[in-house]
Amino acid sequence: MRLWLRQFQGELRKLFARRRTYIGFGAFLATEVAILGLLQLPSAQRAIARTLESSGYLFADYYTGMTLAFLMMTNTIFFLGSLYLALVAGDVVAKEVEDGTLRMILSRPVSRFRVLAVKFAACAVYTGALMVFITASSLVVAVAYQGMGNLFVFAPLQGVFGLFPPGEALGRYALAALLLCPLTLTITTLGFFFSCFNMKPAAASIVALTLLFLDMVLQLMPYFSSIHGWLLTYHMSVWVHLFDPHIDGWKIAESLAYLGGIQASLLAVAVLHFQGRDFKS
């Protein structure tokens, strides 16, 4: 275990020493500031006001930092998050093969399974760090500008409409931040899966993103509602249901179990293929 931890620490240092690892953090911060500025436009505020006032609520009571933080998070976390998670995960193994450093690693008394386990664990840490950063920075930026206040949630795709006082809103927001970590680990696993095959790092990331965006397109098209339960993005968006007036724990558990099974299956296939790869030629 001590040797595993030392190898894991080394993998983390290697991962966070690369400049491209931090691109996602900077991009999210810039995007959050841009969205916050655009939400100050009169047209954007009128659209939010219409939604609230049509249900009998005052715009001034719910146009708050909590509401703005939720809007920023929902509109960035999967589109931008998937890009940077796939970029890092698709790079972690394939880049070692491309640079020739993996041959040196495997020349030491360490199993291929351990090499993959350490690299995937490092990717999981990056996934958690990015999700915590996105949720925390969205909240800090929005609250600093508009104050805490009540939370207004409207997610028509998931059928969620909720209004919460500050204390409850902050608790649900924190739960959403935690739930996003295992949900978005699916994106990381997909990128890692293709990185274990014989392809360039960019190709591994692009193929993972292509499949993910295809999945997302199918979810957005109402004609395929009968197969939504099989789609990854459908289950990854279950975190929004934490903002239902009454949280359906079974629905969330079902999505976590489904995605967990997909992740385990992808990792098993990746490990089996990686065990048989020839790195000598």
PAVEXDO-692773 format. One record per residue: x, y, z of N, C-alpha, C in turn. Coordinates in steps of 0.2 Angstrom, whole numbers, plus 5000, padded with zeros to 4 digits. Layout:
# residues N
(atom (X, Y, Z), (X, Y, Z), (X, Y, Z)) ...
# end
This chain:
# residues 281
(atom (5004, 4994, 5000), (5000, 5000, 5000), (5004, 5006, 5000)) (atom (5010, 5006, 5004), (5014, 5012, 5004), (5017, 5013, 4997)) (atom (5019, 5008, 4993), (5022, 5009, 4987), (5017, 5012, 4982)) (atom (5010, 5009, 4983), (5005, 5011, 4979), (5004, 5019, 4980)) (atom (5004, 5021, 4986), (5003, 5028, 4988), (5008, 5032, 4985)) (atom (5014, 5030, 4985), (5020, 5034, 4982), (5019, 5035, 4975)) (atom (5017, 5029, 4972), (5016, 5030, 4964), (5010, 5034, 4963)) (atom (5005, 5034, 4967), (4999, 5038, 4966), (5001, 5046, 4967)) (atom (5005, 5047, 4972), (5007, 5054, 4973), (5011, 5056, 4967)) (atom (5016, 5052, 4964), (5020, 5054, 4958), (5015, 5055, 4952)) (atom (5010, 5051, 4951), (5005, 5052, 4946), (5002, 5059, 4946)) (atom (5000, 5060, 4953), (4996, 5067, 4954), (5001, 5073, 4952)) (atom (5007, 5072, 4954), (5012, 5077, 4953), (5013, 5078, 4945)) (atom (5013, 5072, 4942), (5014, 5073, 4935), (5008, 5076, 4931)) (atom (5002, 5074, 4934), (4996, 5077, 4931), (4995, 5084, 4932)) (atom (4997, 5087, 4938), (4996, 5094, 4939), (5002, 5098, 4938)) (atom (5007, 5095, 4935), (5013, 5099, 4933), (5012, 5101, 4926)) (atom (5007, 5098, 4922), (5006, 5100, 4915), (5001, 5106, 4915)) (atom (5003, 5111, 4911), (4999, 5117, 4910), (4992, 5116, 4908)) (atom (4991, 5111, 4903), (4985, 5110, 4900), (4980, 5107, 4906)) (atom (4982, 5104, 4911), (4978, 5102, 4917), (4974, 5108, 4919)) (atom (4977, 5114, 4919), (4973, 5120, 4922), (4969, 5124, 4917)) (atom (4969, 5122, 4911), (4965, 5126, 4906), (4958, 5126, 4908)) (atom (4955, 5120, 4910), (4948, 5120, 4912), (4946, 5124, 4918)) (atom (4951, 5125, 4923), (4949, 5130, 4928), (4949, 5137, 4926)) (atom (4954, 5139, 4922), (4953, 5146, 4919), (4948, 5147, 4915)) (atom (4946, 5142, 4910), (4941, 5143, 4905), (4934, 5143, 4909)) (atom (4933, 5139, 4914), (4927, 5140, 4918), (4926, 5147, 4922)) (atom (4931, 5149, 4924), (4931, 5155, 4928), (4929, 5161, 4923)) (atom (4932, 5161, 4917), (4931, 5166, 4912), (4924, 5166, 4910)) (atom (4921, 5159, 4909), (4915, 5158, 4906), (4909, 5161, 4912)) (atom (4911, 5159, 4918), (4906, 5161, 4923), (4905, 5169, 4924)) (atom (4911, 5172, 4923), (4911, 5180, 4923), (4907, 5182, 4917)) (atom (4908, 5179, 4911), (4905, 5181, 4905), (4897, 5180, 4906)) (atom (4895, 5174, 4908), (4888, 5173, 4909), (4885, 5177, 4914)) (atom (4888, 5179, 4919), (4886, 5183, 4925), (4885, 5190, 4922)) (atom (4889, 5193, 4917), (4888, 5199, 4914), (4882, 5199, 4909)) (atom (4882, 5194, 4905), (4876, 5193, 4901), (4869, 5193, 4904)) (atom (4869, 5190, 4910), (4863, 5189, 4914), (4860, 5196, 4917)) (atom (4865, 5201, 4916), (4863, 5208, 4918), (4859, 5212, 4912)) (atom (4859, 5209, 4906), (4856, 5212, 4901), (4848, 5212, 4902)) (atom (4845, 5218, 4900), (4838, 5218, 4902), (4833, 5213, 4899)) (atom (4835, 5210, 4893), (4832, 5205, 4889), (4832, 5198, 4893)) (atom (4838, 5197, 4896), (4839, 5191, 4900), (4835, 5191, 4907)) (atom (4835, 5197, 4910), (4831, 5198, 4916), (4824, 5198, 4915)) (atom (4821, 5200, 4909), (4814, 5200, 4908), (4812, 5193, 4907)) (atom (4816, 5189, 4904), (4814, 5182, 4903), (4814, 5178, 4909)) (atom (4818, 5179, 4914), (4818, 5176, 4921), (4812, 5179, 4924)) (atom (4810, 5186, 4924), (4805, 5189, 4927), (4798, 5186, 4925)) (atom (4798, 5184, 4918), (4791, 5182, 4915), (4790, 5175, 4918)) (atom (4795, 5171, 4919), (4795, 5164, 4922), (4792, 5164, 4929)) (atom (4795, 5169, 4933), (4793, 5169, 4940), (4786, 5172, 4941)) (atom (4785, 5178, 4937), (4779, 5181, 4938), (4773, 5177, 4935)) (atom (4774, 5173, 4930), (4768, 5169, 4928), (4766, 5164, 4933)) (atom (4771, 5162, 4938), (4769, 5158, 4943), (4767, 5161, 4950)) (atom (4767, 5168, 4950), (4765, 5172, 4955), (4770, 5174, 4960)) (atom (4777, 5174, 4958), (4782, 5176, 4962), (4785, 5182, 4960)) (atom (4788, 5186, 4964), (4792, 5192, 4963), (4799, 5191, 4960)) (atom (4800, 5195, 4955), (4807, 5194, 4952), (4812, 5196, 4957)) (atom (4811, 5202, 4961), (4816, 5204, 4966), (4818, 5199, 4971)) (atom (4813, 5195, 4973), (4814, 5190, 4978), (4819, 5184, 4976)) (atom (4819, 5183, 4970), (4823, 5177, 4968), (4828, 5178, 4962)) (atom (4829, 5184, 4961), (4835, 5186, 4956), (4841, 5187, 4961)) (atom (4844, 5182, 4963), (4849, 5182, 4969), (4855, 5179, 4966)) (atom (4860, 5179, 4971), (4867, 5175, 4970), (4866, 5168, 4969)) (atom (4861, 5165, 4973), (4860, 5158, 4973), (4857, 5156, 4966)) (atom (4852, 5160, 4964), (4849, 5158, 4957), (4854, 5159, 4951)) (atom (4858, 5164, 4952), (4863, 5166, 4946), (4869, 5160, 4946)) (atom (4871, 5158, 4952), (4875, 5152, 4953), (4873, 5146, 4950)) (atom (4866, 5144, 4951), (4863, 5138, 4948), (4863, 5139, 4940)) (atom (4861, 5145, 4938), (4861, 5146, 4931), (4868, 5145, 4927)) (atom (4873, 5148, 4931), (4880, 5147, 4928), (4882, 5140, 4928)) (atom (4880, 5136, 4933), (4883, 5129, 4934), (4879, 5125, 4929)) (atom (4873, 5126, 4928), (4869, 5121, 4923), (4871, 5122, 4916)) (atom (4873, 5128, 4914), (4874, 5130, 4907), (4881, 5129, 4905)) (atom (4886, 5127, 4910), (4893, 5126, 4908), (4895, 5119, 4910)) (atom (4892, 5116, 4915), (4896, 5110, 4918), (4896, 5104, 4913)) (atom (4892, 5103, 4909), (4892, 5097, 4905), (4895, 5099, 4898)) (atom (4894, 5105, 4895), (4897, 5107, 4889), (4904, 5108, 4889)) (atom (4906, 5112, 4894), (4913, 5113, 4895), (4917, 5108, 4899)) (atom (4913, 5106, 4904), (4916, 5100, 4909), (4918, 5094, 4905)) (atom (4914, 5092, 4900), (4915, 5086, 4896), (4921, 5087, 4892)) (atom (4922, 5093, 4889), (4928, 5094, 4885), (4935, 5093, 4889)) (atom (4935, 5096, 4895), (4941, 5096, 4899), (4943, 5090, 4902)) (atom (4937, 5086, 4904), (4938, 5080, 4907), (4940, 5075, 4902)) (atom (4937, 5075, 4896), (4939, 5070, 4891), (4947, 5072, 4888)) (atom (4948, 5078, 4889), (4955, 5080, 4886), (4960, 5077, 4891)) (atom (4959, 5078, 4898), (4964, 5075, 4902), (4964, 5068, 4903)) (atom (4958, 5065, 4903), (4958, 5057, 4903), (4960, 5054, 4897)) (atom (4959, 5057, 4891), (4961, 5054, 4885), (4969, 5055, 4884)) (atom (4972, 5059, 4888), (4979, 5060, 4887), (4983, 5056, 4892)) (atom (4980, 5054, 4897), (4984, 5051, 4903), (4988, 5045, 4901)) (atom (4985, 5040, 4897), (4989, 5034, 4895), (4992, 5035, 4888)) (atom (4988, 5037, 4883), (4990, 5038, 4876), (4996, 5042, 4876)) (atom (4996, 5048, 4880), (5002, 5052, 4879), (5009, 5049, 4881)) (atom (5008, 5044, 4887), (5014, 5040, 4889), (5016, 5036, 4883)) (atom (5012, 5033, 4880), (5013, 5028, 4874), (5017, 5032, 4869)) (atom (5014, 5038, 4867), (5016, 5042, 4862), (5023, 5045, 4863)) (atom (5025, 5046, 4869), (5031, 5049, 4871), (5036, 5043, 4872)) (atom (5034, 5037, 4873), (5038, 5032, 4874), (5040, 5031, 4881)) (atom (5037, 5034, 4886), (5039, 5034, 4893), (5035, 5028, 4896)) (atom (5030, 5025, 4893), (5027, 5020, 4896), (5031, 5013, 4896)) (atom (5035, 5013, 4891), (5040, 5007, 4890), (5044, 5007, 4896)) (atom (5047, 5013, 4898), (5051, 5013, 4904), (5048, 5011, 4910)) (atom (5041, 5014, 4911), (5037, 5012, 4917), (5036, 5005, 4918)) (atom (5035, 5001, 4912), (5033, 4994, 4912), (5040, 4990, 4913)) (atom (5045, 4993, 4912), (5052, 4989, 4913), (5053, 4988, 4920)) (atom (5049, 4992, 4925), (5050, 4991, 4932), (5046, 4986, 4935)) (atom (5047, 4983, 4941), (5043, 4978, 4944), (5036, 4980, 4946)) (atom (5032, 4982, 4941), (5025, 4985, 4943), (5020, 4982, 4937)) (atom (5015, 4980, 4940), (5010, 4977, 4935), (5006, 4982, 4931)) (atom (5004, 4980, 4925), (5000, 4984, 4921), (4994, 4987, 4924)) (atom (4991, 4982, 4928), (4985, 4984, 4931), (4986, 4990, 4936)) (atom (4991, 4989, 4940), (4993, 4995, 4945), (4994, 5001, 4941)) (atom (4998, 5001, 4935), (4999, 5007, 4931), (4992, 5010, 4930)) (atom (4987, 5006, 4927), (4981, 5009, 4925), (4977, 5011, 4931)) (atom (4977, 5008, 4937), (4974, 5010, 4943), (4976, 5016, 4945)) (atom (4982, 5017, 4946), (4985, 5024, 4948), (4983, 5029, 4943)) (atom (4984, 5028, 4937), (4982, 5034, 4932), (4975, 5035, 4933)) (atom (4970, 5030, 4933), (4963, 5032, 4934), (4961, 5035, 4940)) (atom (4965, 5033, 4946), (4964, 5037, 4952), (4966, 5044, 4952)) (atom (4971, 5045, 4948), (4973, 5052, 4947), (4968, 5056, 4943)) (atom (4965, 5053, 4938), (4960, 5056, 4934), (4954, 5058, 4938)) (atom (4952, 5053, 4943), (4946, 5054, 4947), (4947, 5060, 4952)) (atom (4953, 5060, 4954), (4955, 5066, 4959), (4954, 5073, 4955)) (atom (4956, 5073, 4948), (4956, 5079, 4944), (4948, 5080, 4943)) (atom (4944, 5075, 4942), (4937, 5076, 4941), (4934, 5079, 4947)) (atom (4935, 5077, 4953), (4932, 5079, 4959), (4935, 5087, 4960)) (atom (4941, 5088, 4959), (4944, 5095, 4959), (4940, 5100, 4955)) (atom (4939, 5098, 4948), (4936, 5102, 4944), (4929, 5103, 4945)) (atom (4925, 5098, 4947), (4918, 5099, 4949), (4917, 5104, 4955)) (atom (4922, 5103, 4960), (4921, 5107, 4966), (4923, 5114, 4965)) (atom (4928, 5115, 4960), (4930, 5122, 4958), (4924, 5125, 4954)) (atom (4921, 5121, 4950), (4916, 5124, 4946), (4910, 5127, 4951)) (atom (4908, 5122, 4955), (4902, 5124, 4959), (4904, 5129, 4964)) (atom (4910, 5129, 4967), (4912, 5134, 4972), (4913, 5141, 4969)) (atom (4916, 5141, 4963), (4918, 5147, 4960), (4911, 5151, 4957)) (atom (4907, 5147, 4955), (4900, 5149, 4953), (4897, 5153, 4958)) (atom (4897, 5149, 4964), (4893, 5152, 4970), (4897, 5158, 4973)) (atom (4903, 5158, 4973), (4907, 5164, 4976), (4906, 5170, 4971)) (atom (4907, 5169, 4965), (4906, 5175, 4960), (4899, 5178, 4960)) (atom (4894, 5173, 4960), (4887, 5176, 4960), (4885, 5179, 4966)) (atom (4887, 5176, 4972), (4885, 5179, 4979), (4889, 5185, 4980)) (atom (4895, 5186, 4978), (4899, 5192, 4978), (4896, 5198, 4974)) (atom (4893, 5196, 4969), (4889, 5201, 4965), (4882, 5203, 4967)) (atom (4878, 5198, 4969), (4871, 5199, 4970), (4869, 5197, 4977)) (atom (4873, 5194, 4981), (4871, 5192, 4988), (4868, 5185, 4988)) (atom (4867, 5182, 4994), (4865, 5175, 4994), (4858, 5175, 4992)) (atom (4853, 5176, 4996), (4846, 5177, 4994), (4843, 5170, 4993)) (atom (4836, 5170, 4990), (4833, 5164, 4989), (4835, 5161, 4982)) (atom (4833, 5154, 4981), (4835, 5151, 4975), (4829, 5149, 4971)) (atom (4829, 5151, 4965), (4824, 5149, 4960), (4827, 5144, 4955)) (atom (4824, 5138, 4954), (4827, 5133, 4949), (4821, 5132, 4944)) (atom (4823, 5132, 4938), (4819, 5130, 4933), (4823, 5126, 4927)) (atom (4821, 5120, 4927), (4825, 5116, 4922), (4820, 5112, 4918)) (atom (4817, 5115, 4913), (4812, 5111, 4909), (4813, 5105, 4906)) (atom (4819, 5103, 4904), (4821, 5097, 4902), (4820, 5091, 4907)) (atom (4822, 5093, 4913), (4821, 5088, 4918), (4814, 5088, 4922)) (atom (4810, 5094, 4920), (4804, 5095, 4923), (4805, 5097, 4931)) (atom (4810, 5101, 4932), (4811, 5103, 4939), (4809, 5111, 4940)) (atom (4805, 5112, 4945), (4804, 5119, 4946), (4804, 5120, 4954)) (atom (4808, 5124, 4957), (4809, 5124, 4964), (4810, 5131, 4966)) (atom (4808, 5133, 4972), (4809, 5139, 4976), (4812, 5137, 4983)) (atom (4817, 5140, 4985), (4820, 5138, 4991), (4823, 5144, 4995)) (atom (4822, 5144, 5002), (4825, 5149, 5006), (4833, 5148, 5006)) (atom (4837, 5153, 5008), (4844, 5153, 5008), (4847, 5147, 5011)) (atom (4845, 5145, 5017), (4848, 5140, 5021), (4847, 5133, 5017)) (atom (4841, 5131, 5015), (4840, 5125, 5012), (4843, 5125, 5005)) (atom (4843, 5131, 5001), (4846, 5132, 4995), (4853, 5130, 4995)) (atom (4857, 5132, 5000), (4864, 5131, 5001), (4865, 5124, 5002)) (atom (4861, 5121, 5006), (4862, 5113, 5007), (4861, 5109, 5001)) (atom (4856, 5111, 4997), (4855, 5107, 4991), (4860, 5108, 4986)) (atom (4863, 5114, 4986), (4868, 5116, 4981), (4874, 5112, 4983)) (atom (4876, 5111, 4989), (4882, 5107, 4992), (4881, 5100, 4990)) (atom (4875, 5097, 4991), (4873, 5090, 4989), (4874, 5089, 4981)) (atom (4872, 5094, 4977), (4873, 5094, 4970), (4881, 5094, 4968)) (atom (4885, 5098, 4972), (4892, 5098, 4970), (4895, 5091, 4972)) (atom (4893, 5088, 4977), (4895, 5081, 4979), (4893, 5076, 4974)) (atom (4887, 5076, 4972), (4884, 5071, 4967), (4887, 5072, 4960)) (atom (4889, 5078, 4958), (4892, 5079, 4952), (4898, 5075, 4951)) (atom (4902, 5074, 4956), (4908, 5071, 4956), (4908, 5063, 4953)) (atom (4904, 5059, 4956), (4903, 5052, 4953), (4899, 5052, 4946)) (atom (4895, 5057, 4945), (4891, 5057, 4939), (4896, 5059, 4933)) (atom (4900, 5064, 4934), (4904, 5066, 4928), (4910, 5062, 4928)) (atom (4911, 5057, 4933), (4917, 5053, 4932), (4915, 5048, 4926)) (atom (4909, 5048, 4924), (4908, 5044, 4918), (4911, 5047, 4912)) (atom (4912, 5053, 4911), (4915, 5057, 4906), (4923, 5055, 4906)) (atom (4925, 5055, 4912), (4932, 5054, 4913), (4934, 5046, 4911)) (atom (4929, 5042, 4913), (4930, 5035, 4912), (4930, 5034, 4904)) (atom (4926, 5037, 4901), (4925, 5036, 4893), (4932, 5038, 4890)) (atom (4934, 5044, 4892), (4941, 5046, 4889), (4946, 5042, 4891)) (atom (4946, 5039, 4897), (4952, 5035, 4899), (4951, 5028, 4895)) (atom (4945, 5026, 4894), (4944, 5020, 4890), (4948, 5020, 4884)) (atom (4946, 5025, 4880), (4949, 5026, 4873), (4957, 5027, 4873)) (atom (4959, 5030, 4879), (4966, 5032, 4880), (4970, 5025, 4880)) (atom (4967, 5020, 4883), (4970, 5013, 4884), (4971, 5009, 4877)) (atom (4968, 5012, 4872), (4968, 5009, 4865), (4974, 5012, 4861)) (atom (4975, 5009, 4856), (4981, 5011, 4851), (4979, 5017, 4847)) (atom (4979, 5023, 4850), (4977, 5029, 4847), (4980, 5035, 4850)) (atom (4981, 5040, 4846), (4984, 5046, 4848), (4980, 5050, 4854)) (atom (4983, 5054, 4858), (4979, 5057, 4864), (4973, 5061, 4861)) (atom (4974, 5065, 4856), (4969, 5069, 4853), (4963, 5065, 4851)) (atom (4965, 5059, 4847), (4960, 5055, 4845), (4956, 5052, 4850)) (atom (4959, 5050, 4856), (4955, 5047, 4861), (4950, 5052, 4864)) (atom (4952, 5058, 4865), (4948, 5063, 4868), (4942, 5065, 4863)) (atom (4944, 5065, 4856), (4939, 5067, 4851), (4933, 5062, 4851)) (atom (4936, 5055, 4851), (4931, 5050, 4850), (4926, 5050, 4856)) (atom (4929, 5051, 4862), (4925, 5051, 4868), (4920, 5056, 4868)) (atom (4922, 5062, 4866), (4918, 5068, 4866), (4912, 5067, 4860)) (atom (4914, 5064, 4855), (4909, 5063, 4849), (4903, 5058, 4852)) (atom (4905, 5053, 4855), (4900, 5048, 4858), (4896, 5052, 4863)) (atom (4899, 5056, 4867), (4895, 5060, 4873), (4891, 5065, 4870)) (atom (4893, 5068, 4865), (4889, 5073, 4862), (4883, 5070, 4858)) (atom (4884, 5065, 4855), (4879, 5061, 4851), (4874, 5059, 4856)) (atom (4876, 5056, 4862), (4871, 5054, 4867), (4867, 5060, 4869)) (atom (4870, 5066, 4870), (4867, 5072, 4872), (4862, 5074, 4867)) (atom (4864, 5074, 4861), (4859, 5076, 4855), (4853, 5071, 4855)) (atom (4854, 5065, 4856), (4848, 5060, 4857), (4843, 5062, 4863)) (atom (4847, 5064, 4868), (4843, 5066, 4874), (4838, 5072, 4873)) (atom (4841, 5077, 4869), (4838, 5083, 4868), (4832, 5083, 4863)) (atom (4832, 5077, 4859), (4827, 5076, 4854), (4821, 5072, 4857)) (atom (4815, 5075, 4857), (4809, 5072, 4860), (4807, 5066, 4856)) (atom (4809, 5065, 4850), (4807, 5059, 4846), (4810, 5052, 4849)) (atom (4815, 5053, 4853), (4819, 5047, 4856), (4818, 5047, 4863)) (atom (4812, 5049, 4866), (4811, 5049, 4873), (4810, 5042, 4875)) (atom (4809, 5037, 4871), (4808, 5030, 4873), (4815, 5027, 4875)) (atom (4820, 5030, 4873), (4827, 5027, 4874), (4831, 5031, 4879)) (atom (4828, 5037, 4882), (4831, 5041, 4886), (4834, 5037, 4892)) (atom (4831, 5032, 4894), (4833, 5029, 4900), (4840, 5025, 4899)) (atom (4842, 5024, 4893), (4848, 5021, 4891), (4854, 5026, 4890)) (atom (4852, 5032, 4890), (4857, 5037, 4888), (4861, 5039, 4894)) (atom (4868, 5040, 4893), (4872, 5043, 4899), (4870, 5050, 4901)) (atom (4869, 5054, 4896), (4868, 5061, 4899), (4861, 5062, 4902)) (atom (4857, 5057, 4901), (4850, 5057, 4904), (4851, 5056, 4912)) (atom (4856, 5051, 4913), (4857, 5049, 4920), (4862, 5054, 4923)) (atom (4866, 5057, 4919), (4871, 5062, 4922), (4868, 5068, 4924)) (atom (4862, 5070, 4921), (4858, 5076, 4923), (4854, 5075, 4929)) (atom (4854, 5069, 4932), (4850, 5067, 4938), (4851, 5072, 4944)) (atom (4857, 5075, 4944), (4859, 5080, 4950), (4854, 5086, 4950)) (atom (4851, 5087, 4945), (4846, 5093, 4945), (4840, 5091, 4949)) (atom (4838, 5085, 4950), (4832, 5083, 4954), (4834, 5084, 4961)) (atom (4840, 5085, 4963), (4841, 5087, 4970), (4837, 5094, 4972)) (atom (4835, 5097, 4967), (4831, 5104, 4967), (4824, 5103, 4966)) (atom (4822, 5097, 4966), (4814, 5095, 4966), (4812, 5097, 4973)) (atom (4806, 5099, 4974), (4803, 5100, 4981), (4804, 5094, 4985)) (atom (4802, 5088, 4982), (4803, 5082, 4986), (4808, 5078, 4982)) (atom (4814, 5077, 4985), (4819, 5073, 4982), (4818, 5066, 4981)) (atom (4818, 5063, 4975), (4817, 5056, 4974), (4824, 5052, 4975)) (atom (4825, 5049, 4981), (4831, 5046, 4982), (4832, 5040, 4977)) (atom (4827, 5036, 4976), (4827, 5030, 4972), (4829, 5032, 4965)) (atom (4827, 5037, 4962), (4829, 5040, 4955), (4836, 5041, 4955)) (atom (4839, 5045, 4960), (4846, 5046, 4960), (4850, 5040, 4961)) (atom (4848, 5036, 4965), (4852, 5029, 4966), (4852, 5025, 4960)) (atom (4846, 5025, 4956), (4846, 5021, 4950), (4851, 5024, 4945)) (atom (4851, 5030, 4944), (4856, 5033, 4940), (4863, 5032, 4942)) (atom (4864, 5033, 4948), (4871, 5031, 4950), (4873, 5024, 4949)) (atom (4868, 5019, 4950), (4870, 5012, 4949), (4871, 5011, 4942)) (atom (4867, 5014, 4937), (4867, 5013, 4930), (4874, 5015, 4928)) (atom (4876, 5022, 4930), (4882, 5024, 4927), (4888, 5021, 4931)) (atom (4887, 5018, 4937), (4893, 5015, 4940), (4894, 5008, 4936)) (atom (4889, 5005, 4934), (4889, 4999, 4930), (4893, 5000, 4923)) (atom (4891, 5006, 4920), (4894, 5008, 4914), (4902, 5009, 4915)) (atom (4903, 5013, 4920), (4910, 5014, 4922), (4914, 5008, 4923)) (atom (4912, 5003, 4927), (4915, 4997, 4928), (4916, 4993, 4922)) (atom (4911, 4993, 4918), (4912, 4989, 4912), (4917, 4992, 4907)) (atom (4917, 4998, 4906), (4922, 5001, 4902), (4929, 5000, 4905)) (atom (4930, 5001, 4911), (4937, 5000, 4914), (4939, 4993, 4914)) (atom (4934, 4988, 4914), (4936, 4981, 4914), (4939, 4979, 4907)) (atom (4935, 4982, 4902), (4937, 4981, 4895), (4944, 4984, 4893)) (atom (4945, 4990, 4896), (4951, 4994, 4895), (4957, 4990, 4898)) (atom (4956, 4987, 4904), (4961, 4984, 4907), (4963, 4977, 4903)) (atom (4958, 4974, 4901), (4959, 4968, 4897), (4963, 4969, 4891)) (atom (4961, 4974, 4887), (4964, 4976, 4881), (4972, 4978, 4882)) (atom (4972, 4982, 4888), (4979, 4985, 4889), (4984, 4980, 4891)) (atom (4981, 4974, 4895), (4986, 4969, 4897), (4989, 4965, 4891)) (atom (4985, 4965, 4885), (4988, 4962, 4879), (4991, 4966, 4874)) (atom (4992, 4972, 4875), (4995, 4977, 4871), (5003, 4976, 4870)) (atom (5006, 4976, 4864), (5013, 4976, 4863), (5016, 4983, 4863)) (atom (5020, 4984, 4868), (5024, 4990, 4868), (5031, 4990, 4866)) (atom (5033, 4984, 4864), (5040, 4983, 4862), (5041, 4986, 4855)) (atom (5037, 4985, 4851), (5038, 4987, 4844), (5035, 4994, 4842)) 
# end
